[in-house]
């Protein structure tokens, strides 16, 4: 069935290294994607979004890459900091009349000092 | 602070009971979304309201209902509660009616059904 999923449930990185969190989606009609960060005890926080007419978008220390050919999305965090430790969710909006975000199961990012 | 306010933060109730969760969107936002997050699942979309009217529906149970009031705050009503309804319930808001835009989440209400 249609789904949005994450390849790795847990990712551990050293402080200062770059982090890459991956996400696969199955609906080629999806046209909008968002990455959210959720810290313990808090609600999801918007990080960056990308539309299907783009391949790459950069923010502050974050870059989202979209590969529509293989239906893959990634979030790159440069110079990972302890404050980046959180669960990261990708979400997609499926085109075709539906008006809801579908979230993946999340990846736990752990930053080791 | 996202600007979205949810009350209460924590709620403990017994099976079979009914509860109401409240959400105040960011100033100026017309859309309100409700999500459920349980331990074994990610964020599940429940329902969306835009300017007082239902705009989209997800996997919301018939025991659950929501509404958005003229002042744009929203309430999620959960009735005949079961143990499996224990979860975090998040409200999000956005300016537009489409989810092709950034949505801001509240801190959530943690519901525990005992």
Interface residues (C-beta under 8 A of the other chain):
Chain A: X31 X32 X34 X36 X41 X42 X43 X44 X45 X46 X49 X51 X89 X91 X93 X98 X99 X100 X101 X102 X103 X104 X105 X106
Chain B: X2 X4 X33 X35 X41 X42 X43 X44 X45 X48 X55 X56 X58 X90 X92 X97 X98 X99 X100 X102 X103 X104 X105 X106 X107 X108
